[in-house]
Amino acid sequence: MPDHPQPGEFAGRTALVTGAAQGIGAAVAEALAARGARVLATDRNGEGVQRLQDAWAGRPGPGTVRAHRLDVTDAPAVEDLVESCEQRAQPVELLVNAAGVLHTGSAAEVSDAHWADTFAVNTTGVFHVSRAVTRGMAARRSGAVVTVGSNAAGVPRTRMAAYAASKAASEMFTKSLGLELARQGVRCNVVAPGSTDTPMQRALWKDGSGERQVVQGSLEAFRTGIPLGRIAQPEDIADTVVFLLSDAARHITMQTLYVDGGAALR
């Protein structure tokens, strides 16, 4: 039986991580590099991924992190990046769709611009990158994709209708892709985090009690708390992503794994 992910497990393999400038995406990029992967860390925040590359260069580890500015809503740019990897004989074998945006507001009041931006990044971006990368995976009959979704895709949330809908769409796209590519040996799964200590999460907090309120939940907002009594750290999500990319999960595809401390009660 395959072991759990170990340092060096992904040695010689190229991983593309979107949304890698901060939060979960950055944690995933570091976790993969720590296990030997050549990580292409992308984000439309080019300075953010450059900082990640510079920081990783000073740390011991078998893998590498290379920064590349990429807007996942720009289909031609995505195609060009993936094609350049193929031409350099470093085809993408591992893909993590972690890019995401969040615009809050009631469903009846969300603006057209916020709705469009949410779906452009969270859903269409997943489509652009997955389409470009999995063509090569299917041809090589090998590869793994993980889309970072949200427990909001499976549990209604107040003031998060656009975000929840976009994540639900990207989740079903990823599973449908996994069904189509299963016979080519390509696995596609979804990790659904709950509240995680990231800049996106902290932007929702009004004061220093934000974390406590998340853990306790809110009856007014129809929101359960977190049964495990703690908010997730980005590394908690990254470790789950790494597992699903690894050979330890070689018989797992088209699944959604909730990593939310039990908040979704699933």
Long-range contacts (C-beta under 8 A, 24 or more apart in sequence): 2-246, 2-247, 2-248, 2-250, 3-248, 4-243, 4-246, 4-248, 5-35, 5-242, 5-243, 5-246, 5-248, 6-35, 7-34, 7-35, 7-36, 7-62, 8-35, 8-36, 8-62, 9-35, 9-36, 9-246, 9-247, 10-35, 10-36, 10-37, 10-63, 10-94, 10-245, 10-246, 11-35, 11-36, 11-37, 11-62, 11-63, 12-36, 12-38, 13-37, 13-38, 13-93, 13-94, 14-38, 14-39, 14-40, 14-85, 14-90, 14-91, 14-92, 14-93, 14-94, 15-39, 15-40, 15-92, 15-93, 15-94, 15-95, 15-96, 15-245, 16-40, 16-42, 16-81, 16-82, 16-85, 16-92, 16-94, 16-95, 16-96, 16-129, 16-133, 17-41, 17-42, 17-96, 17-98, 18-42, 18-43, 18-70, 18-72, 18-96, 18-97, 18-98, 18-99, 18-125, 18-129, 19-43, 19-97, 19-98, 19-99, 19-100, 19-148, 20-48, 20-49, 20-52, 20-98, 21-45, 21-47, 21-48, 21-49, 21-51, 21-52, 22-48, 22-198, 22-199, 23-98, 23-196, 23-198, 23-199, 23-200, 23-234, 24-98, 24-148, 24-193, 24-196, 24-198, 24-234, 24-237, 24-238, 25-96, 25-98, 25-99, 25-148, 26-52, 26-234, 27-233, 27-234, 27-235, 27-237, 27-238, 28-96, 28-98, 28-148, 28-237, 28-238, 28-241, 28-242, 29-56, 29-65, 30-56, 30-65, 30-238, 31-235, 31-238, 31-239, 31-241, 31-242, 32-63, 32-94, 32-96, 32-242, 32-245, 33-61, 33-63, 33-64, 33-65, 34-61, 34-62, 34-63, 35-62, 35-63, 35-242, 36-62, 36-63, 37-63, 37-94, 38-63, 38-64, 38-66, 38-90, 39-63, 39-64, 39-65, 39-66, 40-66, 40-68, 40-81, 40-85, 40-92, 41-65, 41-66, 41-67, 41-68, 42-67, 42-68, 42-69, 42-70, 42-72, 42-81, 42-99, 43-69, 43-70, 43-99, 44-69, 44-70, 44-71, 44-72, 44-99, 45-69, 72-99, 72-121, 72-124, 72-125, 72-126, 72-128, 72-129, 73-120, 73-121, 73-124, 73-125, 73-128, 74-128, 75-128, 78-128, 78-129, 78-132, 79-132, 81-132, 82-129, 82-132, 82-133, 82-136, 83-132, 86-136, 91-136, 91-140, 92-133, 92-136, 92-137, 92-143, 93-137, 93-140, 93-142, 93-143, 93-144, 94-143, 94-144, 94-245, 95-129, 95-130, 95-133, 95-134, 95-137, 95-143, 95-144, 95-145, 95-146, 96-145, 96-146, 96-147, 96-148, 96-241, 96-245, 97-125, 97-126, 97-129, 97-130, 97-145, 97-146, 97-147, 97-148, 97-170, 97-174, 98-148, 99-125, 100-148, 100-167, 100-200, 102-160, 102-163, 102-200, 102-203, 103-162, 103-163, 104-159, 104-160, 104-163, 104-204, 105-159, 105-162, 106-158, 106-159, 106-161, 107-161, 107-162, 110-161, 110-162, 114-162, 115-162, 118-162, 118-163, 118-166, 119-162, 119-165, 119-166, 119-169, 121-166, 122-163, 122-166, 122-167, 122-169, 122-170, 123-166, 123-169, 123-170, 123-173, 126-170, 126-173, 126-174, 127-170, 127-173, 130-173, 130-174, 130-177, 130-188, 134-177, 134-181, 134-186, 134-188, 137-181, 137-184, 137-186, 138-181, 138-184, 138-186, 141-184, 141-185, 141-186, 142-185, 142-186, 143-185, 143-186, 143-187, 144-186, 144-187, 144-188, 144-189, 144-244, 144-245, 144-249, 145-174, 145-177, 145-178, 145-186, 145-187, 145-188, 145-189, 146-188, 146-189, 146-190, 146-191, 146-241, 146-244, 146-245, 147-171, 147-173, 147-174, 147-188, 147-189, 147-190, 147-191, 148-190, 148-191, 148-193, 148-237, 148-241, 149-174, 149-190, 149-191, 149-192, 149-193, 149-256, 150-192, 150-193, 150-194, 151-192, 151-193, 151-194, 151-258, 151-260, 151-263, 151-264, 151-266, 153-192, 153-256, 154-192, 154-256, 154-258, 154-264, 154-266, 155-264, 156-222, 157-221, 157-223, 158-221, 158-222, 158-223, 159-221, 167-192, 171-256, 175-254, 175-256, 178-253, 178-254, 179-254, 182-253, 182-254, 187-244, 187-249, 187-250, 187-252, 187-253, 188-253, 188-254, 189-244, 189-249, 189-252, 189-253, 189-254, 189-255, 189-256, 189-257, 190-255, 190-256, 190-257, 191-237, 191-240, 191-241, 191-244, 191-256, 191-257, 191-259, 192-256, 192-257, 192-258, 192-259, 192-260, 192-264, 193-232, 193-237, 193-259, 193-260, 194-226, 194-232, 194-258, 194-259, 194-260, 194-261, 194-263, 194-264, 195-226, 195-231, 195-232, 195-260, 195-263, 196-231, 196-232, 196-233, 196-234, 196-236, 196-237, 197-231, 197-232, 197-233, 197-234, 198-234, 201-231, 217-263, 224-263, 224-264, 224-265, 225-263, 226-260, 226-261, 226-262, 226-263, 227-261, 227-262, 227-263, 227-265, 228-261, 228-262, 229-261, 230-261, 231-261, 232-259, 232-260, 232-261
